[in-house]
C-alpha cells in the first residue's frame, strides 16, 4: 500500500518487566506503519490516516498491531496482501500470527496459546488478545527459535500452494503449515529436518520473484527448497 511496516521487539529484557509490548504509548513490541513520503508535524514521517489508532489519544498513532516479543520474519501474501509474522518466544512457545490492524497478540501477558506466569494479568484490564494461527513448543523439542516465513505462491511445488513456509533457527528444520480456506491449520509438514552433520541455521524464509523459496542461513549461504529427485 506504499507504507513502511516496521516490526520491533520488546527491548530484550527477560519477562518484559515493564510490559513495553502492551504499553500503548511506547513503540516496543509492536508492528508500526508509517508514510515515509510525507510529514506529520515535527515527525520525520507521516502517520497514515487509516492507521487503526489514529483517533485514540492514549495510543501512539504509528502502531498497527501490538503484543509481540521478537518478530522474526514479516511478509505480505502475494495473493491476498495479508500480513504474516513469526514471533520468537521466551521460554515455551514459538508462534505464527496473521497480523490485523489494531490486534493485540498478547505478549507479555501471553506466550503462544497460554498465559505467562510472570504477568498473570494484562497491563490494561479488559484487554482482548488474538491467539496465534499456529504455535509449537520448546518443551517437546520441536524447536527453539522460529524463523518466518511466507505463504507459498510459486509453481514448482504445487502441493504447497497457500501453505506457510517457516523454519527454526536452532534446529535447522523447515516446515510447511497447511491451512483450510479460513486459514485454520490442518497439517504441519516437515520439508527438511536439520541433520547434525550439516550446521544449518536459517535466518529468513523468503521467495524469489517467481515465488519460489529461498532460505538465508547464518553460515552466509543462500539455499533453495526443491523437490527431492526420485532417482
Backbone torsions as a table, in degrees:
resi	resn	phi	psi	omega
1	UNK	NA	9.8	178.8
2	UNK	85.0	-0.8	179.3
3	UNK	-97.9	160.8	177.7
4	UNK	-98.9	123.6	176.5
5	UNK	-102.4	133.1	-176.4
6	UNK	-129.0	126.2	176.8
7	UNK	-103.0	122.2	-177.8
8	UNK	-118.1	138.7	175.7
9	UNK	-77.0	178.2	-173.6
10	UNK	-83.6	2.7	178.2
11	UNK	108.1	-18.0	169.9
12	UNK	100.5	-13.9	179.8
13	UNK	-73.3	136.9	-178.3
14	UNK	-58.1	137.8	178.7
15	UNK	69.0	7.7	-179.1
16	UNK	44.8	62.0	-167.8
17	UNK	-59.5	-26.8	179.9
18	UNK	-98.4	9.2	178.3
19	UNK	52.2	42.3	-177.8
20	UNK	-62.5	-35.2	-177.9
21	UNK	-65.9	-23.6	179.1
22	UNK	-100.6	-8.9	-178.4
23	UNK	-77.9	117.1	-175.8
24	UNK	-75.7	-2.8	-178.1
25	UNK	-107.4	6.4	173.4
26	UNK	-124.5	160.2	-174.0
27	UNK	-94.7	-8.8	179.4
28	UNK	-65.7	145.3	175.8
29	UNK	69.9	32.5	-173.6
30	UNK	-133.4	163.6	160.6
31	UNK	-104.3	125.8	-178.5
32	UNK	-106.1	155.1	177.1
33	UNK	-138.8	119.2	-177.7
34	UNK	-134.3	164.3	176.8
35	UNK	-110.0	110.6	-176.7
36	UNK	-84.9	-2.1	-178.7
37	UNK	-101.5	9.4	179.2
38	UNK	-146.9	-177.5	-178.4
39	UNK	-135.0	143.6	171.7
40	UNK	-118.2	107.0	-178.5
41	UNK	58.3	-127.9	-178.4
42	UNK	-87.3	-3.0	179.9
43	UNK	-68.8	146.7	177.6
44	UNK	-81.6	16.5	177.7
45	UNK	-154.4	174.4	179.3
46	UNK	-112.4	154.1	174.0
47	UNK	-92.1	118.8	178.1
48	UNK	-59.2	136.9	-175.8
49	UNK	-63.9	-22.8	-178.8
50	UNK	-101.1	14.7	171.7
51	UNK	-61.5	147.3	-169.5
52	UNK	-66.8	-22.4	-176.6
53	UNK	-112.6	20.5	-177.6
54	UNK	-58.1	-35.2	-177.7
55	UNK	-89.3	3.6	-177.3
56	UNK	-97.1	127.7	-179.8
57	UNK	-77.2	-22.9	-173.9
58	UNK	-104.3	12.5	-179.1
59	UNK	-129.3	136.0	174.5
60	UNK	-61.2	129.6	-171.7
61	UNK	-74.7	-12.4	175.3
62	UNK	-72.3	-19.9	-171.2
63	UNK	-71.5	128.7	176.5
64	UNK	-102.6	-37.5	176.6
65	UNK	-154.8	160.0	-175.2
66	UNK	-142.8	176.9	178.2
67	UNK	83.6	40.4	-177.8
68	UNK	-118.4	151.0	-178.5
69	UNK	-99.3	-62.1	-176.5
70	UNK	-145.3	76.7	-177.8
71	UNK	-58.9	126.9	-176.9
72	UNK	-134.8	79.8	179.1
73	UNK	119.7	99.9	-178.8
74	UNK	-116.4	126.6	-176.3
75	UNK	-148.7	146.5	173.8
76	UNK	-97.7	136.2	176.0
77	UNK	-69.2	126.6	-176.6
78	UNK	-63.9	-20.8	-177.5
79	UNK	-95.4	-44.3	-173.9
80	UNK	-106.4	-13.1	-174.8
81	UNK	67.6	11.0	174.8
82	UNK	-66.8	150.5	-176.4
83	UNK	-102.6	123.3	-178.6
84	UNK	-116.0	147.9	-176.2
85	UNK	-149.2	134.0	172.0
86	UNK	-97.5	133.7	-176.8
87	UNK	-122.9	122.1	-178.3
88	UNK	-76.3	132.1	-180.0
89	UNK	-85.1	179.4	-179.9
90	UNK	-97.1	-55.6	-174.0
91	UNK	-122.3	-40.2	-165.2
92	UNK	-119.3	-37.5	-167.0
93	UNK	-128.7	143.2	168.6
94	UNK	-114.4	143.0	-171.7
95	UNK	-141.5	157.4	175.6
96	UNK	-118.4	128.6	-177.7
97	UNK	-122.6	141.6	168.1
98	UNK	-94.6	111.6	-171.2
99	UNK	-83.7	124.4	177.7
100	UNK	-122.3	147.7	-175.6
101	UNK	-60.2	128.7	177.0
102	UNK	85.6	-3.8	-175.9
103	UNK	-78.1	151.3	179.0
104	UNK	-117.7	122.6	-173.2
105	UNK	-99.4	11.6	161.1
106	UNK	99.7	-34.3	-176.7
107	UNK	-64.5	136.3	9.1
108	UNK	-105.5	18.2	171.8
109	UNK	-76.8	-31.1	179.1
110	UNK	-132.3	151.1	172.3
111	UNK	-132.1	121.2	-173.7
112	UNK	61.9	-134.0	-178.2
113	UNK	-90.9	7.5	-171.0
114	UNK	-125.9	157.3	172.6
115	UNK	-73.0	152.4	177.4
116	UNK	-91.8	154.6	179.9
117	UNK	-78.0	-26.0	-174.6
118	UNK	-85.9	-22.9	174.2
119	UNK	-130.4	73.1	-174.2
120	UNK	-66.5	-15.6	178.0
121	UNK	-124.1	146.2	178.8
122	UNK	-65.5	153.6	179.3
123	UNK	-59.7	-41.5	-180.0
124	UNK	-112.8	117.3	-179.0
125	UNK	-55.4	142.3	179.3
126	UNK	83.1	5.8	179.7
127	UNK	-61.1	131.5	176.2
128	UNK	-103.0	127.4	-178.0
129	UNK	-114.7	158.1	179.6
130	UNK	-107.9	126.0	179.0
131	UNK	-72.6	153.8	176.1
132	UNK	-65.8	155.3	173.6
133	UNK	-65.4	-37.6	-179.5
134	UNK	-153.1	146.2	175.1
135	UNK	-144.1	152.2	172.9
136	UNK	-134.1	155.0	-169.8
137	UNK	-110.3	147.6	174.7
138	UNK	-74.0	-22.0	-175.5
139	UNK	-60.4	-37.8	-178.8
140	UNK	-90.0	6.9	178.5
141	UNK	72.0	26.1	-179.0
142	UNK	-76.2	-28.1	-178.4
143	UNK	173.6	-177.8	-177.3
144	UNK	-139.5	-15.1	-176.9
145	UNK	-160.4	103.3	-176.3
146	UNK	-70.6	145.7	177.7
147	UNK	-129.1	119.3	176.2
148	UNK	-88.1	165.9	-17.4
149	UNK	149.5	139.5	173.6
150	UNK	-161.4	160.6	174.3
151	UNK	-81.2	130.5	-176.5
152	UNK	-72.9	125.8	177.5
153	UNK	-132.1	25.9	178.6
154	UNK	-85.5	-163.6	-178.1
155	UNK	-125.5	-20.4	-175.2
156	UNK	-76.9	-23.1	-178.7
157	UNK	-120.7	63.7	-169.8
158	UNK	-56.9	-30.8	-178.4
159	UNK	-66.8	-16.6	-178.0
160	UNK	-97.8	5.7	-177.8
161	UNK	-50.8	126.6	177.4
162	UNK	79.2	-0.2	178.1
163	UNK	-84.4	148.2	177.1
164	UNK	-88.6	119.1	179.9
165	UNK	-94.1	130.5	-180.0
166	UNK	-153.2	173.9	-174.4
167	UNK	-145.0	176.4	174.3
168	UNK	-124.3	123.3	-176.3
169	UNK	-62.3	-42.1	-173.8
170	UNK	-74.8	-38.0	-174.9
171	UNK	-97.3	-17.9	-179.8
172	UNK	76.9	15.6	178.5
173	UNK	-81.2	152.4	172.5
174	UNK	-127.4	131.4	-178.2
175	UNK	-126.3	162.7	168.2
176	UNK	-124.8	126.5	178.1
177	UNK	-99.5	108.3	176.9
178	UNK	-78.6	142.7	-178.4
179	UNK	-136.3	154.9	176.4
180	UNK	-84.0	-173.0	-175.7
181	UNK	-64.2	-26.2	177.9
182	UNK	-91.5	7.1	178.7
183	UNK	63.2	39.1	167.8
184	UNK	-95.1	132.3	-178.4
185	UNK	-61.0	137.5	177.3
186	UNK	-115.3	-29.8	-178.6
187	UNK	-165.2	144.2	174.9
188	UNK	-112.1	119.9	-176.9
189	UNK	-100.4	137.9	173.3
190	UNK	-86.6	114.9	178.6
191	UNK	-93.2	-29.4	178.6
192	UNK	-157.3	130.4	176.6
193	UNK	-109.4	119.1	-173.5
194	UNK	-62.1	113.9	178.8
195	UNK	-79.1	149.3	179.2
196	UNK	-65.0	-24.7	-176.9
197	UNK	-72.2	-19.5	-178.4
198	UNK	-128.3	111.3	-179.0
199	UNK	-72.9	111.1	-176.2
200	UNK	-131.9	112.2	-179.8
201	UNK	-120.6	89.0	-178.1
202	UNK	-64.5	139.8	179.4
203	UNK	-116.2	-12.0	176.5
204	UNK	-163.8	139.2	172.5
205	UNK	-114.8	112.6	-175.8
206	UNK	-134.2	-166.6	-176.6
207	UNK	-135.4	149.9	174.6
208	UNK	-81.7	179.9	-177.1
209	UNK	-60.3	-20.7	177.9
210	UNK	-92.3	2.3	178.8
211	UNK	86.7	7.5	-179.8
212	UNK	-87.0	144.3	-171.9
213	UNK	-66.9	139.2	170.0
214	UNK	-129.8	134.6	179.0
215	UNK	-116.7	127.6	172.7
216	UNK	-89.2	143.2	-178.0
217	UNK	-128.1	151.4	-179.0
218	UNK	-65.1	-17.8	178.5
219	UNK	-78.0	1.2	176.9
220	UNK	92.5	3.5	-177.5
221	UNK	-102.1	159.1	170.8
222	UNK	-109.4	137.4	-179.3
223	UNK	-122.5	148.9	171.1
224	UNK	-105.6	152.9	176.9
225	UNK	-108.8	115.7	-177.2
226	UNK	-132.9	159.7	176.8
227	UNK	-67.0	139.3	178.3
228	UNK	-71.4	136.7	179.9
229	UNK	-68.5	145.7	179.2
230	UNK	-76.6	-12.1	-178.8
231	UNK	-71.1	NA	NA
